[in-house]
Amino acid sequence: MNTYDLMKKYVASQAIDYALSLLAKDPQRNLVTLTRILELFAGGPNEKQQIQMARKAFEDPNHIWTKLAERGFSQLHESYRTRGLVNLFINEAYMGQQERKLRAEELGTPVPSLIVISPTMRCNLDCTGCYAGRYSKEGEIDEATLDRIISEGKELGIYFFVISGGEPFLREDLLSIAEKHDDAVFMVYTNGTLIDEHLARRLAELGNISPAISLEGMEAETDARRGPGTFKTVMKAMDNLRAAGAVFGFSATYTRANTEALTDEAFIDMLIDKGAMYGWFFMLIPVGKDDDINLMCTPAQRDTMRRHVINLRKTKPIFVIDFWNDGPMVSGCMAGGRSYLHINAHGDIEPCVFVHFAVDNIKNTTLKQALTSPYFMDIKAKMPLNDNHLRPCMIVDNPHILRDVVCRHGARPTHENAESVITVLADDLDKYANDYGELAETAWEREYVTGQAQRTHSPQRE
């Protein structure tokens, strides 16, 4: 980074830090001020348009985004304002985005906006259908390699790191890594069972790390998949985090058994009351432990969840994302380094946390080399995998593509029986893709093709 860039970063961070300092006093008015400052440093017309949309929302005291921001600034620890949000707005969204564009031009391929790292596959729970359940528990990414991955990422303009597993908080060095890289943002997928009052305080004090706690619904659904007593432990963890002022979210996996529970309004209301600021919904897919396609939600349930998440974003003061159904928001599949990649505990560099096939290993490969490997370049060349972004996935929506790239590049399974997704389950996944495809095509045409055209040409917008 040259002197001019450093000066821009300093000016931007000071301006944004000032605006953030005002938010606790008058959130609504100063959120509008913050958007005006952010617009000055926007990287291009798309970013400016997004910021202007946010400002319009924040000008309405009853808008869901305003309510969410007010919730956040009323409960977060000071460190999230001075470190976490500055890192997010300046390092990741502003300077990082510009750096990623430059590096992408140099490499001739997109640079992802985030990296998922699973430093350990050890876990203190044994959940039914765990996508990571068949990885060997032996061997981990050592602290030096973890540090190198993050450093290489930042050199490429990547400042957002997702930590998965296994149970990440079994790694005692995780907090020291976050402390060392205090210019980055870390989100940690965790089962929540290790978050006592002390850990909650440490997370809040660091200000650049946020746990997303896994649960499957209310007590009956969570304990059925995760073990008796897990729900109560998770509720206590959330209480500890809220009391400490830590920003946290949730992660929920919808299956054939619990989709109805997760779409019950009582579930999201409970999480809002607990203090969760955001949440991720994932569809269980037949990889890893118990790779049984009958555990998957039905095509109809998947569409129900899609519509439910859209409604939540309109009605509830919490930011929610559906990893599969929100394909239209990110123009389809993000894998293969287009927007993200996964490095497992053995160092294998996988296109996606659910695609358990690798060619390269971070122990003898750099991130740059992995991003430009024939395996990853081929995956990106096929994107979008489907013109219908409601069918983004190479595992469950376009399974022929996964079979093709794995075979073409000789990608090796990264754990025992990983190959079943392209062999034993191939016919079942083809059928699922076709069955869901019928629903998705109807929804895509109605809501994203015809619907978008109607919104674009409606009198209210002219």
Secondary structure as a PSIPRED ss2 file (coil, helix, strand):
# PSIPRED VFORMAT (PSIPRED V4.0)

   1 M C   1.000  0.000  0.000
   2 N C   1.000  0.000  0.000
   3 T H   0.000  1.000  0.000
   4 Y H   0.000  1.000  0.000
   5 D H   0.000  1.000  0.000
   6 L H   0.000  1.000  0.000
   7 M H   0.000  1.000  0.000
   8 K H   0.000  1.000  0.000
   9 K H   0.000  1.000  0.000
  10 Y H   0.000  1.000  0.000
  11 V H   0.000  1.000  0.000
  12 A H   0.000  1.000  0.000
  13 S H   0.000  1.000  0.000
  14 Q H   0.000  1.000  0.000
  15 A H   0.000  1.000  0.000
  16 I H   0.000  1.000  0.000
  17 D H   0.000  1.000  0.000
  18 Y H   0.000  1.000  0.000
  19 A H   0.000  1.000  0.000
  20 L H   0.000  1.000  0.000
  21 S H   0.000  1.000  0.000
  22 L H   0.000  1.000  0.000
  23 L H   0.000  1.000  0.000
  24 A C   1.000  0.000  0.000
  25 K C   1.000  0.000  0.000
  26 D C   1.000  0.000  0.000
  27 P H   0.000  1.000  0.000
  28 Q H   0.000  1.000  0.000
  29 R H   0.000  1.000  0.000
  30 N H   0.000  1.000  0.000
  31 L H   0.000  1.000  0.000
  32 V H   0.000  1.000  0.000
  33 T H   0.000  1.000  0.000
  34 L H   0.000  1.000  0.000
  35 T H   0.000  1.000  0.000
  36 R H   0.000  1.000  0.000
  37 I H   0.000  1.000  0.000
  38 L H   0.000  1.000  0.000
  39 E H   0.000  1.000  0.000
  40 L H   0.000  1.000  0.000
  41 F C   1.000  0.000  0.000
  42 A C   1.000  0.000  0.000
  43 G C   1.000  0.000  0.000
  44 G C   1.000  0.000  0.000
  45 P H   0.000  1.000  0.000
  46 N H   0.000  1.000  0.000
  47 E H   0.000  1.000  0.000
  48 K H   0.000  1.000  0.000
  49 Q H   0.000  1.000  0.000
  50 Q H   0.000  1.000  0.000
  51 I H   0.000  1.000  0.000
  52 Q H   0.000  1.000  0.000
  53 M H   0.000  1.000  0.000
  54 A H   0.000  1.000  0.000
  55 R H   0.000  1.000  0.000
  56 K H   0.000  1.000  0.000
  57 A H   0.000  1.000  0.000
  58 F H   0.000  1.000  0.000
  59 E C   1.000  0.000  0.000
  60 D C   1.000  0.000  0.000
  61 P C   1.000  0.000  0.000
  62 N C   1.000  0.000  0.000
  63 H C   1.000  0.000  0.000
  64 I H   0.000  1.000  0.000
  65 W H   0.000  1.000  0.000
  66 T H   0.000  1.000  0.000
  67 K H   0.000  1.000  0.000
  68 L H   0.000  1.000  0.000
  69 A H   0.000  1.000  0.000
  70 E H   0.000  1.000  0.000
  71 R H   0.000  1.000  0.000
  72 G H   0.000  1.000  0.000
  73 F H   0.000  1.000  0.000
  74 S H   0.000  1.000  0.000
  75 Q H   0.000  1.000  0.000
  76 L C   1.000  0.000  0.000
  77 H C   1.000  0.000  0.000
  78 E H   0.000  1.000  0.000
  79 S H   0.000  1.000  0.000
  80 Y H   0.000  1.000  0.000
  81 R H   0.000  1.000  0.000
  82 T H   0.000  1.000  0.000
  83 R H   0.000  1.000  0.000
  84 G H   0.000  1.000  0.000
  85 L H   0.000  1.000  0.000
  86 V H   0.000  1.000  0.000
  87 N H   0.000  1.000  0.000
  88 L H   0.000  1.000  0.000
  89 F H   0.000  1.000  0.000
  90 I H   0.000  1.000  0.000
  91 N H   0.000  1.000  0.000
  92 E H   0.000  1.000  0.000
  93 A H   0.000  1.000  0.000
  94 Y H   0.000  1.000  0.000
  95 M H   0.000  1.000  0.000
  96 G H   0.000  1.000  0.000
  97 Q H   0.000  1.000  0.000
  98 Q H   0.000  1.000  0.000
  99 E H   0.000  1.000  0.000
 100 R H   0.000  1.000  0.000
 101 K H   0.000  1.000  0.000
 102 L H   0.000  1.000  0.000
 103 R H   0.000  1.000  0.000
 104 A H   0.000  1.000  0.000
 105 E H   0.000  1.000  0.000
 106 E H   0.000  1.000  0.000
 107 L H   0.000  1.000  0.000
 108 G C   1.000  0.000  0.000
 109 T C   1.000  0.000  0.000
 110 P C   1.000  0.000  0.000
 111 V C   1.000  0.000  0.000
 112 P C   1.000  0.000  0.000
 113 S C   1.000  0.000  0.000
 114 L E   0.000  0.000  1.000
 115 I E   0.000  0.000  1.000
 116 V E   0.000  0.000  1.000
 117 I E   0.000  0.000  1.000
 118 S C   1.000  0.000  0.000
 119 P C   1.000  0.000  0.000
 120 T C   1.000  0.000  0.000
 121 M C   1.000  0.000  0.000
 122 R C   1.000  0.000  0.000
 123 C C   1.000  0.000  0.000
 124 N C   1.000  0.000  0.000
 125 L C   1.000  0.000  0.000
 126 D C   1.000  0.000  0.000
 127 C C   1.000  0.000  0.000
 128 T C   1.000  0.000  0.000
 129 G C   1.000  0.000  0.000
 130 C C   1.000  0.000  0.000
 131 Y C   1.000  0.000  0.000
 132 A C   1.000  0.000  0.000
 133 G C   1.000  0.000  0.000
 134 R C   1.000  0.000  0.000
 135 Y C   1.000  0.000  0.000
 136 S C   1.000  0.000  0.000
 137 K C   1.000  0.000  0.000
 138 E C   1.000  0.000  0.000
 139 G C   1.000  0.000  0.000
 140 E C   1.000  0.000  0.000
 141 I C   1.000  0.000  0.000
 142 D C   1.000  0.000  0.000
 143 E H   0.000  1.000  0.000
 144 A H   0.000  1.000  0.000
 145 T H   0.000  1.000  0.000
 146 L H   0.000  1.000  0.000
 147 D H   0.000  1.000  0.000
 148 R H   0.000  1.000  0.000
 149 I H   0.000  1.000  0.000
 150 I H   0.000  1.000  0.000
 151 S H   0.000  1.000  0.000
 152 E H   0.000  1.000  0.000
 153 G H   0.000  1.000  0.000
 154 K H   0.000  1.000  0.000
 155 E H   0.000  1.000  0.000
 156 L C   1.000  0.000  0.000
 157 G C   1.000  0.000  0.000
 158 I C   1.000  0.000  0.000
 159 Y C   1.000  0.000  0.000
 160 F E   0.000  0.000  1.000
 161 F E   0.000  0.000  1.000
 162 V E   0.000  0.000  1.000
 163 I E   0.000  0.000  1.000
 164 S C   1.000  0.000  0.000
 165 G C   1.000  0.000  0.000
 166 G C   1.000  0.000  0.000
 167 E C   1.000  0.000  0.000
 168 P H   0.000  1.000  0.000
 169 F H   0.000  1.000  0.000
 170 L H   0.000  1.000  0.000
 171 R C   1.000  0.000  0.000
 172 E C   1.000  0.000  0.000
 173 D C   1.000  0.000  0.000
 174 L H   0.000  1.000  0.000
 175 L H   0.000  1.000  0.000
 176 S H   0.000  1.000  0.000
 177 I H   0.000  1.000  0.000
 178 A H   0.000  1.000  0.000
 179 E H   0.000  1.000  0.000
 180 K H   0.000  1.000  0.000
 181 H C   1.000  0.000  0.000
 182 D C   1.000  0.000  0.000
 183 D C   1.000  0.000  0.000
 184 A C   1.000  0.000  0.000
 185 V E   0.000  0.000  1.000
 186 F E   0.000  0.000  1.000
 187 M E   0.000  0.000  1.000
 188 V E   0.000  0.000  1.000
 189 Y E   0.000  0.000  1.000
 190 T E   0.000  0.000  1.000
 191 N C   1.000  0.000  0.000
 192 G C   1.000  0.000  0.000
 193 T C   1.000  0.000  0.000
 194 L C   1.000  0.000  0.000
 195 I C   1.000  0.000  0.000
 196 D C   1.000  0.000  0.000
 197 E H   0.000  1.000  0.000
 198 H H   0.000  1.000  0.000
 199 L H   0.000  1.000  0.000
 200 A H   0.000  1.000  0.000
 201 R H   0.000  1.000  0.000
 202 R H   0.000  1.000  0.000
 203 L H   0.000  1.000  0.000
 204 A H   0.000  1.000  0.000
 205 E H   0.000  1.000  0.000
 206 L H   0.000  1.000  0.000
 207 G C   1.000  0.000  0.000
 208 N C   1.000  0.000  0.000
 209 I E   0.000  0.000  1.000
 210 S E   0.000  0.000  1.000
 211 P E   0.000  0.000  1.000
 212 A E   0.000  0.000  1.000
 213 I E   0.000  0.000  1.000
 214 S E   0.000  0.000  1.000
 215 L C   1.000  0.000  0.000
 216 E C   1.000  0.000  0.000
 217 G C   1.000  0.000  0.000
 218 M C   1.000  0.000  0.000
 219 E H   0.000  1.000  0.000
 220 A H   0.000  1.000  0.000
 221 E H   0.000  1.000  0.000
 222 T H   0.000  1.000  0.000
 223 D H   0.000  1.000  0.000
 224 A H   0.000  1.000  0.000
 225 R H   0.000  1.000  0.000
 226 R H   0.000  1.000  0.000
 227 G C   1.000  0.000  0.000
 228 P C   1.000  0.000  0.000
 229 G C   1.000  0.000  0.000
 230 T H   0.000  1.000  0.000
 231 F H   0.000  1.000  0.000
 232 K H   0.000  1.000  0.000
 233 T H   0.000  1.000  0.000
 234 V H   0.000  1.000  0.000
 235 M H   0.000  1.000  0.000
 236 K H   0.000  1.000  0.000
 237 A H   0.000  1.000  0.000
 238 M H   0.000  1.000  0.000
 239 D H   0.000  1.000  0.000
 240 N H   0.000  1.000  0.000
 241 L H   0.000  1.000  0.000
 242 R H   0.000  1.000  0.000
 243 A H   0.000  1.000  0.000
 244 A H   0.000  1.000  0.000
 245 G C   1.000  0.000  0.000
 246 A C   1.000  0.000  0.000
 247 V C   1.000  0.000  0.000
 248 F C   1.000  0.000  0.000
 249 G E   0.000  0.000  1.000
 250 F E   0.000  0.000  1.000
 251 S E   0.000  0.000  1.000
 252 A E   0.000  0.000  1.000
 253 T E   0.000  0.000  1.000
 254 Y E   0.000  0.000  1.000
 255 T C   1.000  0.000  0.000
 256 R C   1.000  0.000  0.000
 257 A C   1.000  0.000  0.000
 258 N C   1.000  0.000  0.000
 259 T H   0.000  1.000  0.000
 260 E H   0.000  1.000  0.000
 261 A H   0.000  1.000  0.000
 262 L H   0.000  1.000  0.000
 263 T C   1.000  0.000  0.000
 264 D C   1.000  0.000  0.000
 265 E H   0.000  1.000  0.000
 266 A H   0.000  1.000  0.000
 267 F H   0.000  1.000  0.000
 268 I H   0.000  1.000  0.000
 269 D H   0.000  1.000  0.000
 270 M H   0.000  1.000  0.000
 271 L H   0.000  1.000  0.000
 272 I H   0.000  1.000  0.000
 273 D H   0.000  1.000  0.000
 274 K H   0.000  1.000  0.000
 275 G C   1.000  0.000  0.000
 276 A C   1.000  0.000  0.000
 277 M C   1.000  0.000  0.000
 278 Y E   0.000  0.000  1.000
 279 G E   0.000  0.000  1.000
 280 W E   0.000  0.000  1.000
 281 F E   0.000  0.000  1.000
 282 F E   0.000  0.000  1.000
 283 M E   0.000  0.000  1.000
 284 L C   1.000  0.000  0.000
 285 I C   1.000  0.000  0.000
 286 P C   1.000  0.000  0.000
 287 V C   1.000  0.000  0.000
 288 G C   1.000  0.000  0.000
 289 K C   1.000  0.000  0.000
 290 D C   1.000  0.000  0.000
 291 D C   1.000  0.000  0.000
 292 D C   1.000  0.000  0.000
 293 I H   0.000  1.000  0.000
 294 N H   0.000  1.000  0.000
 295 L H   0.000  1.000  0.000
 296 M C   1.000  0.000  0.000
 297 C C   1.000  0.000  0.000
 298 T C   1.000  0.000  0.000
 299 P H   0.000  1.000  0.000
 300 A H   0.000  1.000  0.000
 301 Q H   0.000  1.000  0.000
 302 R H   0.000  1.000  0.000
 303 D H   0.000  1.000  0.000
 304 T H   0.000  1.000  0.000
 305 M H   0.000  1.000  0.000
 306 R H   0.000  1.000  0.000
 307 R H   0.000  1.000  0.000
 308 H H   0.000  1.000  0.000
 309 V H   0.000  1.000  0.000
 310 I H   0.000  1.000  0.000
 311 N H   0.000  1.000  0.000
 312 L H   0.000  1.000  0.000
 313 R H   0.000  1.000  0.000
 314 K H   0.000  1.000  0.000
 315 T H   0.000  1.000  0.000
 316 K C   1.000  0.000  0.000
 317 P C   1.000  0.000  0.000
 318 I C   1.000  0.000  0.000
 319 F E   0.000  0.000  1.000
 320 V E   0.000  0.000  1.000
 321 I E   0.000  0.000  1.000
 322 D E   0.000  0.000  1.000
 323 F C   1.000  0.000  0.000
 324 W C   1.000  0.000  0.000
 325 N C   1.000  0.000  0.000
 326 D C   1.000  0.000  0.000
 327 G H   0.000  1.000  0.000
 328 P H   0.000  1.000  0.000
 329 M H   0.000  1.000  0.000
 330 V C   1.000  0.000  0.000
 331 S C   1.000  0.000  0.000
 332 G C   1.000  0.000  0.000
 333 C C   1.000  0.000  0.000
 334 M C   1.000  0.000  0.000
 335 A C   1.000  0.000  0.000
 336 G C   1.000  0.000  0.000
 337 G C   1.000  0.000  0.000
 338 R C   1.000  0.000  0.000
 339 S C   1.000  0.000  0.000
 340 Y C   1.000  0.000  0.000
 341 L C   1.000  0.000  0.000
 342 H E   0.000  0.000  1.000
 343 I E   0.000  0.000  1.000
 344 N C   1.000  0.000  0.000
 345 A C   1.000  0.000  0.000
 346 H C   1.000  0.000  0.000
 347 G C   1.000  0.000  0.000
 348 D E   0.000  0.000  1.000
 349 I E   0.000  0.000  1.000
 350 E E   0.000  0.000  1.000
 351 P C   1.000  0.000  0.000
 352 C E   0.000  0.000  1.000
 353 V C   1.000  0.000  0.000
 354 F C   1.000  0.000  0.000
 355 V E   0.000  0.000  1.000
 356 H C   1.000  0.000  0.000
 357 F E   0.000  0.000  1.000
 358 A E   0.000  0.000  1.000
 359 V C   1.000  0.000  0.000
 360 D C   1.000  0.000  0.000
 361 N E   0.000  0.000  1.000
 362 I C   1.000  0.000  0.000
 363 K C   1.000  0.000  0.000
 364 N C   1.000  0.000  0.000
 365 T C   1.000  0.000  0.000
 366 T C   1.000  0.000  0.000
 367 L H   0.000  1.000  0.000
 368 K H   0.000  1.000  0.000
 369 Q H   0.000  1.000  0.000
 370 A H   0.000  1.000  0.000
 371 L H   0.000  1.000  0.000
 372 T C   1.000  0.000  0.000
 373 S C   1.000  0.000  0.000
 374 P H   0.000  1.000  0.000
 375 Y H   0.000  1.000  0.000
 376 F H   0.000  1.000  0.000
 377 M H   0.000  1.000  0.000
 378 D H   0.000  1.000  0.000
 379 I H   0.000  1.000  0.000
 380 K H   0.000  1.000  0.000
 381 A H   0.000  1.000  0.000
 382 K C   1.000  0.000  0.000
 383 M C   1.000  0.000  0.000
 384 P C   1.000  0.000  0.000
 385 L C   1.000  0.000  0.000
 386 N C   1.000  0.000  0.000
 387 D C   1.000  0.000  0.000
 388 N C   1.000  0.000  0.000
 389 H C   1.000  0.000  0.000
 390 L C   1.000  0.000  0.000
 391 R C   1.000  0.000  0.000
 392 P C   1.000  0.000  0.000
 393 C C   1.000  0.000  0.000
 394 M C   1.000  0.000  0.000
 395 I C   1.000  0.000  0.000
 396 V C   1.000  0.000  0.000
 397 D C   1.000  0.000  0.000
 398 N C   1.000  0.000  0.000
 399 P H   0.000  1.000  0.000
 400 H H   0.000  1.000  0.000
 401 I H   0.000  1.000  0.000
 402 L H   0.000  1.000  0.000
 403 R H   0.000  1.000  0.000
 404 D H   0.000  1.000  0.000
 405 V H   0.000  1.000  0.000
 406 V H   0.000  1.000  0.000
 407 C H   0.000  1.000  0.000
 408 R H   0.000  1.000  0.000
 409 H H   0.000  1.000  0.000
 410 G C   1.000  0.000  0.000
 411 A C   1.000  0.000  0.000
 412 R E   0.000  0.000  1.000
 413 P E   0.000  0.000  1.000
 414 T C   1.000  0.000  0.000
 415 H C   1.000  0.000  0.000
 416 E C   1.000  0.000  0.000
 417 N C   1.000  0.000  0.000
 418 A H   0.000  1.000  0.000
 419 E H   0.000  1.000  0.000
 420 S H   0.000  1.000  0.000
 421 V H   0.000  1.000  0.000
 422 I H   0.000  1.000  0.000
 423 T C   1.000  0.000  0.000
 424 V C   1.000  0.000  0.000
 425 L C   1.000  0.000  0.000
 426 A H   0.000  1.000  0.000
 427 D H   0.000  1.000  0.000
 428 D H   0.000  1.000  0.000
 429 L H   0.000  1.000  0.000
 430 D H   0.000  1.000  0.000
 431 K H   0.000  1.000  0.000
 432 Y H   0.000  1.000  0.000
 433 A H   0.000  1.000  0.000
 434 N H   0.000  1.000  0.000
 435 D H   0.000  1.000  0.000
 436 Y H   0.000  1.000  0.000
 437 G H   0.000  1.000  0.000
 438 E H   0.000  1.000  0.000
 439 L H   0.000  1.000  0.000
 440 A H   0.000  1.000  0.000
 441 E H   0.000  1.000  0.000
 442 T H   0.000  1.000  0.000
 443 A H   0.000  1.000  0.000
 444 W H   0.000  1.000  0.000
 445 E H   0.000  1.000  0.000
 446 R H   0.000  1.000  0.000
 447 E H   0.000  1.000  0.000
 448 Y H   0.000  1.000  0.000
 449 V H   0.000  1.000  0.000
 450 T H   0.000  1.000  0.000
 451 G H   0.000  1.000  0.000
 452 Q H   0.000  1.000  0.000
 453 A H   0.000  1.000  0.000
 454 Q H   0.000  1.000  0.000
 455 R H   0.000  1.000  0.000
 456 T H   0.000  1.000  0.000
 457 H C   1.000  0.000  0.000
 458 S C   1.000  0.000  0.000
 459 P H   0.000  1.000  0.000
 460 Q H   0.000  1.000  0.000
 461 R H   0.000  1.000  0.000
 462 E C   1.000  0.000  0.000
